[in-house]
Structures are given as C-alpha cells and as structure tokens.
Amino acid sequence: MQLIDTHVHLNFDVFQPDLDQIAQRWRDHHIVRLVHSCVEPSEFGQIQSLAHRFSELYYAVGVHPLDVDKWTSETESQMLSMAKSDPKIVAVGETGLDFFKANNRDQQMQVFWSHLQIAQQLQLPVIIHCREAATPMVQLLAKFWQDHGPVSGVMHCWSGTPAETQHFLDLGFYVSFSGIATFKNATQVHESARIVPCDRILVETDCPFLAPVPVRGERRNEPANVRYVAQHVADLREVSLETFATTTTQNACRLFQLSLPDQS
C-alpha cells in the first residue's frame, strides 16, 4: 500500500527537533510522497531546502490569503523563477480566500487572481484554501475561466457543504480531506466525502494542524497520520483502505505530475 499526503507544513518550528524521526515514521507507514504547501515568501528557501533533503517531498510556492500583506511586486517574478528552475515545485499555493479571519476581501481576491495567472502560465495546479468564502470563490473562478480558461487544482482541507463541494467539482477541481473528516460531528464533511468522484478525491494531514482521530488532541499532527484520514474516508465511502489508498495515490500523481518509487 502507498499513500500520499498532499498538504504538509514541515518547515514549522514544531518539527525541527526530530524531523528525521518524523520522516522515518512516514516511511514506516507507506507515505511515499508528500506535497509541502507554502504560506508566505519568506518560506520559499526553507521549503526548497527541505524538498531537496527528503526525496519524497515536493512543494508549492504561494501566499496564503491571511498573509496577502506579504505579497510584493517581486513575489510573482520570484515564484515564476523558482518554478521554472526547480522540478520539485509541483503546484502554486496555498492561495485562496479566507473571510472567516480577515476582512481585506478585495486584496485577497486580487492576490488570488494573480496566483491563478501564475498557475496557468506555469501549467501547474493551484492549492486552494477557502474558508467562509465558497460563493465568491466560485464566482471568481468562473470569471477567470471565462476570461482566461481553466486551471487545475485542489480544494485543500475541505470542510464545505455538499452543495459547495459540487460547485468546485463542476469546475474540475479535486477535493482533499484532512483530519476534520475523522471528527464525529463533521457531518457535512462526511457527506461531501461520500459524493466526490473516485478520480477527484485526495487526502492530507495539513500538519501540524488538525490531528485526526485517534490522535486528536496531540500537540502536533504529522504525515504518518494521513493513514487515519484515509481509513476513515474509506469507511465513509464503504471501500477498503487498500482500494482507497490506490485511488488517492493515483489521483495525487495525476494532479501533481508525481511518479512513484519503484517497489521492487
């Protein structure tokens, strides 16, 4: 069995004391590829170093919607230059809209639009963060599609309603589920996890956040725990873990243009 954790933040300080041991645990639990997301430009060099330290780790460059104040006139050219020179960059992001914690809506939408343009130019998928912003997100994406054509991508750590889920599926997006899908009261996430087509579903930890059941409440989440997310979503979909692992791994490879290690 092989699994891919499609969203991690291993550059955070909480991981630095024992990162080699963390890597050994993800290997022990058959996590064969990881995609490292990015919050803001000061992380670019850190994440690149990690991606070249761990062969399983690939990464994205981008600016989180809650950090758009760190977007500068140089950010776009820096992202383009890095992506064109480093084959370990497989996505743009994380980017998107977050109207739960911030009210700078216009600025978020402008920076998100820039990310979509960069992703289209690079022919890379976008990793999208969307919180309390599904309707404006759909409208903005539809406008971009109309003006410039589609981009591929994933709704990461998805927690929206089934109706919202369907809107993003209709736009061609993948949908990734995190530890939230293991929480007992996350009923709308459970329903969304049931309706995503087999060829469009992914799993992630979003570590160090959102540790899944049965390790919920631990001070940090880590990539090895993606197996718990996969098991729970497989149960919701009434398929075996092995079948679901194969499905999500193939999907991640397709979206992020990853190759798998030789199992021989």
N, C-alpha and C positions, 0 to 999 in steps of 0.2 A: 504494500500500500504506500502511496505517495500523496502528500498534502502540500499545498502552497498557501502560505499566509500572505494575503495580498495587501496588508496595510500594517506597518510597524513604525515605531519611532525609537530605534535603538540608540540614537545619539543622546538621549536624555540622560542627565546625570545619574539617575537612579540605577542605571545599568552598568555604569563604568567599573565598579569594583570587581565584578565577576562575569564580564561579558563572555569570556572564553568558556566558562561553565554553562552559561545560558545557551551558547551555540552548541555545545555538546548535547544538551538536553533536547534542543530542537532536532538534532541529527538522530538521537536515540528514538525519537517519536516520529521519524519519517517525514519531517518537514524539509523538503528538498529544494525549495525556492522561497524567497521572501522578497516583497516589494516594500522598500523603505520610502515613506512619504516625507514631505518637507513642509515646514511651517513658515519659514521666512529666509531671506537671502543670506543671513549670517551663518546659516546651517549648511550651505552648499558644499563648502570644503570639507566639513566634518563628515557629512554623509557620503561624499565621494570616497574619502579615506576608508570608511567602514565597508563600502561596497567592494573596494579592492583588497580589503583584509579578509573578507569572507566570500568565498567563491559562490555561495548560494544566494548572496544578497545583490539585488538590483535596486534601482532607485528612481525617484521622480524629483523634479525641481519645480518649485512654485511658491506661492504666497497664500497662506490661509486667510479666509475672509476676515477673521478677527485681528489680522496683522497687516491689513492693507495700508496702514500708515507707514509701513516699511517699504512699500513699493516706490521705487525711484525711477528716474529717466534711464538709469543704467541697467535696471533689473532685466528688462526684456533682452537686451543685447547679451547680457551675461548668461541668461538661460539658453538662448539660441547657440551661443558659442560652446557652452558645455555640452549640450545635447548633440551637437554636430561632431564633437571630438571624442566623446566617451560612449562607447557602445553599451555600457552598463546603465545608462539612462533609458528607461522604457516607458516613461509617462510624464505628463505635466500635472503638477499639483502637489499638495492638495489645494484646491481652489473652490470657489463656490459662493454661497450666500448663507449668512447666519444672522437672522433678525431676532433671535432669542436673547442674545447677549449684547448686541450693538444696534445702534440706530443710524449709522452712516450708510444708508441704503444706496444712495447714488454712487458713492465712492466704491462700495463693494461691487456694484454691478459693472462699473467701468473697468475695474481691475479684472473681474471675471471675464468680461468680453475680450480683454487683451490676452488672457490665458487661452481662450478658445481660438483666437487668431494664431497664437504661437503653436498650439497643438496641431492645428490644421496645416500650418506651414511645415512643421516637422513630421507630419503624418504619425503622430503619437496620440494615444488615448489620454483623456483627462480623468483625474481622480477628483470626484466632486463631493464636497461637504455641503449638506443642505439641511438647515435646521430652522423650523418655523418660516420657511420661505418657498414651499413647493410651488405655489401658484405663480409667483413672479419668476421663479426659476424656469418653469415650463414655458412661460411667455417669452422670456429672454432667449431660451434655446430655440424656440420656434422661429423667433425673429432672426437669429443667427443663421439657422438652417435656410430660411427664405433668402437672406442676403448673400450668404457665402457658401451654403451647402453644409452637409452634416460633418460632425466629428464623432469619433467613437469615445467611449468612456464608461465609467462605473460610478454608481451612486454608492458611496462608501458608508459603512456603519449605518445602514439604512434602518430607519425607525418610523417611516411614514405609514399612512393608511394604505389599504389595498387599492383604493381608487387612485391615490397618488402614485403608487407603485406602477399601476397600469399606464399612467401617463408617460412615465420615463421608459417603460418597456416599449411603448408605441414609438418613442423617439430613437429606439435602437440601443438603449443603454443596458449594460449589465447591472446587477444589483448584488451588493455584498453584505453579508450578515455577520455581526460581531457577537460578543458575549451577551448583548441585550436579548438575543434570540433564546437564550437559556433561562431568562428570568420568568418566573411563574406568571407575573401579572402583565407581561408584554404581549397581550392578546392580539393587538393589531399587527405587531411584528410577526407573530406566529402565522397569522392569516396571509400576510404578504409572502412569507417564506414558502407557503404552500402553492402560491399561484405563479411564482416566477418560473418560466420555462426551463427545462433541463439544460439548454445550451446558453443560458444567460445568468446563471447563479454562481456566486463566489463566496468564500469565507475568509475571515480576517480576525485578528485579535485587537487591532488598534492599540496595541500595548505601548506604554504601560497602563493604559486605562482599561476599564470595563472587564475585569477578570470574570470569566464565566463560572456558572455553577459547574462543578462542585468546589471551586476555589474562590468563589465570590467573597469579597471582603479582604483578600490578601492585599498587601500594600502596593504590589505591582503585578501587572499581568505580564506574560512573556509568550514568545512564539510557540513554545511547546504546547500551550493551552488551546491552540486552534483546533486540536483534536476533539476537545469537548464541544466546541461550537459545531464542528462538523457532525459529531454524533447526534447532537440534539436536533439539528436541522434535518438530518437524515431520518430521524424518528418522526418528526413532523410530516415529512413527505412520504413516510412509510416505505423507505428503501433501506438497504443495508449500508453500513458505514463504508464498506469497500466500494460499493457501486457509487455512492455519493462522492467519495474521495476521488475516484477516477473521473467522474463528471466535472467536479470543480477544478481539478488539476488541469484537465484538457481545456476548460474554459479560460483559465488564467493564462495558459500557454498561448492560446489563440489571441486573447486581448492584448497581452503584453509582449507577444512575439518571443516567448521564452522557449528554450529547449530543455529537456530533462536529462539528468545524468544517466549514464549507462548503468544499468542494474546488473550487468553480467559479473 
